[in-house]
Amino acid sequence: ISFFSLLLINLYSVFSSTYFVNYSYMFKQSIVIIISVFILSFFYYLVLLRATDYYVRVRRFYILNLLVLFIGIILNLSLFILPSSIVPHINGATRWIKLGFFNISPIEILKLGVIFIFTHILTSNAYTEKNNTKEIKIFLPFVFIFLILSFLIPIKQKDIGNFFLISASFLLLIFIIFNKLRLIFKLVGIALIALVSLILTSQHRIDRVKNWFFSNSNVGDVASNYQVTQGYLNIHEGGWFGTGFGQSIFKYGYIPDIHADLIFSLYINETGIIGFIL
């Protein structure tokens, strides 16, 4: 129920933010969702229902996880060698592989592969005897994966957001499986040091953080703070119960590409704080 509810909210937001331009976004999103549900059902049948033995399931999952991770790494590495006609530079970053009729975001595939592998490694070791040596061995694969991610995502793709999401997912999995607060605090400390270091090594990132935290003090600075300010106004207009389906005015040019990063502000505008809570 939660899965399909999120899909419906997703389709609602995509349709509301793009129908006045054309219906192609809605059509593409619907096709992707149908294909995704089919793939999900297929692997559920193959891995869970067809394998009655627990260890057979684990082995099949591991092969599938490695395959997704490998494809994600290869696609992200291809961003370095493919021509600009296929991998365009957008806003100083390289994140998309454009194939004409179909575009691929390699980071999304890598994100899935990393989370799959994280889950497998952690659950495989969750019930073994705990000692310092064992914990070090458990976390060695993560060190290797994070070294790859720290090069591919923040440096090449200039995408600290997705790097942060993957790191947060990793910490959440550790908390769920091991339930060791001391370990969580150590890893959070390391992650914060790494995040601050990444921010301080780029003036562009420093400016973005300043604009985010001090947006009220530089509202008039349209060049650097326009999107954040318009997003705030879009959310504020929604109030408790929203303006109603399709009624937001901010999508008509006030927020460029509102179907992308600021689509959640549109959803809150039209469904209100109640929609946000739901």
C-alpha positions in Angstrom: 0.0 0.0 0.0 2.8 2.5 0.9 4.7 1.6 -2.3 1.8 2.2 -4.6 0.7 5.3 -2.6 4.1 6.8 -3.3 3.8 6.0 -7.0 0.4 7.7 -7.1 1.8 10.8 -5.4 4.7 10.8 -7.8 2.4 10.6 -10.9 0.2 13.3 -9.4 3.1 15.7 -8.9 4.6 15.0 -12.4 1.3 15.5 -14.1 0.4 18.7 -12.2 3.9 20.2 -12.9 4.0 19.5 -16.7 0.5 19.1 -18.2 0.3 22.7 -19.3 3.5 22.2 -21.4 2.8 18.7 -22.8 1.9 15.2 -21.7 5.2 13.6 -22.6 6.5 13.8 -19.0 3.5 12.0 -17.7 3.7 9.4 -20.5 7.4 8.7 -19.9 6.9 8.5 -16.1 4.0 6.0 -16.5 6.0 3.8 -18.8 9.0 3.7 -16.4 6.7 2.8 -13.5 5.0 0.0 -15.4 8.4 -1.4 -16.5 9.8 -1.1 -12.9 6.8 -2.9 -11.3 7.2 -5.7 -13.9 10.9 -6.0 -13.2 10.3 -6.0 -9.4 7.6 -8.7 -9.7 9.8 -10.8 -11.9 12.8 -10.8 -9.5 10.5 -11.3 -6.6 9.2 -14.5 -8.3 12.7 -15.6 -9.4 14.6 -15.0 -6.1 12.0 -15.5 -3.4 9.2 -17.8 -4.7 11.3 -20.1 -6.9 14.0 -20.6 -4.3 12.7 -22.6 -1.3 16.2 -22.9 0.3 17.3 -19.8 2.3 20.9 -20.1 1.1 19.9 -20.3 -2.5 17.9 -17.1 -2.0 20.9 -15.4 -0.5 23.2 -16.5 -3.3 20.8 -15.3 -6.0 20.4 -12.0 -4.2 24.1 -11.6 -4.0 24.6 -12.2 -7.7 21.8 -9.8 -8.6 23.2 -7.1 -6.2 26.7 -7.4 -7.7 25.3 -7.2 -11.2 23.4 -3.9 -10.4 26.5 -2.5 -8.6 28.8 -3.4 -11.5 26.5 -1.9 -14.1 26.2 1.3 -12.0 30.0 1.6 -11.7 30.5 1.0 -15.4 27.9 3.6 -16.4 29.4 6.2 -14.0 32.9 5.6 -15.4 31.6 6.0 -18.9 30.8 9.6 -18.1 34.6 10.2 -18.2 35.1 8.8 -21.8 31.9 9.3 -23.7 31.7 12.4 -26.1 29.9 15.6 -25.0 27.2 14.9 -27.6 26.1 11.9 -25.5 27.2 13.2 -22.0 26.5 16.9 -22.0 27.8 19.3 -19.4 24.8 20.9 -17.6 25.4 23.7 -15.0 29.0 22.6 -14.7 28.2 19.0 -13.9 28.1 15.7 -15.9 25.3 13.5 -14.8 23.3 12.2 -17.7 23.8 9.9 -20.7 21.5 11.0 -23.4 20.5 8.4 -26.0 18.0 10.4 -28.0 14.8 8.7 -27.1 16.0 7.7 -23.6 18.1 9.3 -21.0 20.0 7.5 -18.2 21.1 8.9 -14.9 24.0 6.5 -13.9 24.0 7.7 -10.3 20.5 6.3 -9.7 21.6 2.8 -10.8 24.8 3.1 -8.7 22.7 4.2 -5.8 20.5 1.1 -6.0 23.6 -1.2 -6.4 25.3 0.3 -3.4 22.3 0.0 -1.1 21.7 -3.6 -2.2 25.3 -4.5 -1.5 25.3 -2.6 1.8 22.2 -4.6 2.9 23.6 -7.9 1.8 27.0 -7.4 3.6 25.4 -6.2 6.8 22.7 -8.9 7.0 25.3 -11.6 6.2 27.4 -10.6 9.2 24.6 -9.4 11.5 24.4 -12.6 13.5 28.1 -13.5 13.7 30.2 -13.1 16.7 31.0 -9.5 17.3 34.6 -8.4 18.0 36.8 -5.6 16.7 38.6 -7.7 14.1 35.3 -9.0 12.7 33.9 -5.4 12.6 36.9 -4.2 10.6 36.5 -7.0 8.1 32.8 -6.2 7.7 33.5 -2.6 7.0 36.4 -3.0 4.5 34.1 -3.4 1.5 32.3 -0.2 2.5 35.6 1.7 2.6 36.4 0.5 -0.9 32.9 1.4 -2.2 33.0 4.8 -0.5 36.4 5.6 -2.1 34.8 4.9 -5.5 31.7 7.0 -4.7 33.8 9.9 -3.3 35.5 10.2 -6.6 32.6 9.6 -9.0 29.8 11.6 -7.3 31.1 14.7 -5.5 34.2 15.3 -7.7 33.1 14.3 -11.2 29.4 14.8 -11.0 29.4 17.6 -8.4 26.5 15.9 -6.7 27.0 16.0 -2.9 23.2 15.5 -2.4 23.3 11.9 -3.7 26.5 11.1 -1.9 24.8 12.3 1.3 21.7 10.1 0.6 23.8 7.0 0.1 25.8 7.7 3.3 22.6 8.3 5.3 21.1 5.0 4.0 24.3 3.2 5.1 24.0 4.6 8.6 20.3 3.8 8.8 21.0 0.2 7.8 23.7 -0.1 10.5 21.3 1.2 13.1 18.6 -1.2 12.0 20.8 -4.3 11.9 23.4 -3.8 14.6 21.6 -1.3 16.9 24.9 0.0 18.2 24.8 3.7 19.0 28.5 4.0 19.7 29.3 2.7 16.2 26.7 5.1 14.7 28.2 8.1 16.5 31.7 7.2 15.2 30.5 6.8 11.6 28.4 10.0 11.8 31.5 11.9 13.1 33.6 10.6 10.2 30.8 11.4 7.7 30.4 15.0 9.0 34.2 15.6 8.8 34.2 14.3 5.2 31.1 16.5 4.3 32.5 19.7 5.8 35.8 19.0 3.9 34.0 18.6 0.6 32.1 21.9 1.2 35.2 23.9 2.2 37.2 22.8 -0.8 34.8 24.6 -3.3 33.7 28.2 -3.2 30.6 27.2 -5.2 29.6 24.8 -2.4 30.3 27.3 0.3 28.0 29.9 -1.5 25.2 27.3 -1.9 25.3 26.5 1.8 25.3 30.2 2.7 22.3 30.8 0.4 20.4 27.9 2.0 21.0 28.8 5.6 20.8 32.6 5.2 18.2 32.8 2.5 16.0 35.3 4.5 18.9 37.8 4.6 19.6 37.9 0.9 16.1 37.6 -0.7 16.9 40.4 -3.1 19.9 38.5 -4.5 18.1 37.0 -7.4 21.2 35.5 -9.1 22.1 33.3 -6.2 18.9 32.8 -4.2 16.0 32.8 -6.6 15.1 29.1 -6.5 15.2 28.9 -2.7 13.1 32.0 -2.3 10.5 30.9 -4.8 10.3 27.5 -3.2 9.6 29.0 0.2 6.8 31.2 -1.3 5.3 28.2 -3.1 5.1 26.2 0.1 3.8 29.2 2.1 0.9 29.8 -0.3 -0.4 26.3 0.2 -1.3 26.8 3.8 -2.9 23.9 5.7 -5.1 22.5 2.9 -3.4 23.6 -0.3 -4.6 25.6 -3.3 -6.1 22.5 -5.0 -5.1 20.2 -7.8 -3.5 22.0 -10.7 -4.0 25.4 -9.0 -0.4 26.5 -8.2 0.6 29.6 -10.2 4.4 29.1 -9.5 4.8 26.5 -12.1 3.9 29.0 -14.8 7.5 30.4 -15.1 8.1 31.5 -11.6 10.1 28.4 -10.8 12.0 27.1 -13.8 11.9 23.3 -14.2 9.6 22.9 -11.3 9.1 19.2 -12.2 12.7 18.6 -11.1 14.4 19.6 -7.8 11.5 21.7 -6.5 8.6 19.5 -7.4 7.9 18.8 -3.7 7.2 22.5 -3.1 4.5 22.2 -5.8 3.0 19.2 -4.1 2.8 21.0 -0.8 1.4 24.1 -2.5 -1.5 22.1 -4.0 -2.1 19.7 -1.1 -1.0 21.9 1.9 0.6 20.9 5.1 -2.0 18.0 5.3 -0.6 16.6 2.1 3.0 17.0 3.4 2.1 15.1 6.6 0.5 12.3 4.5 
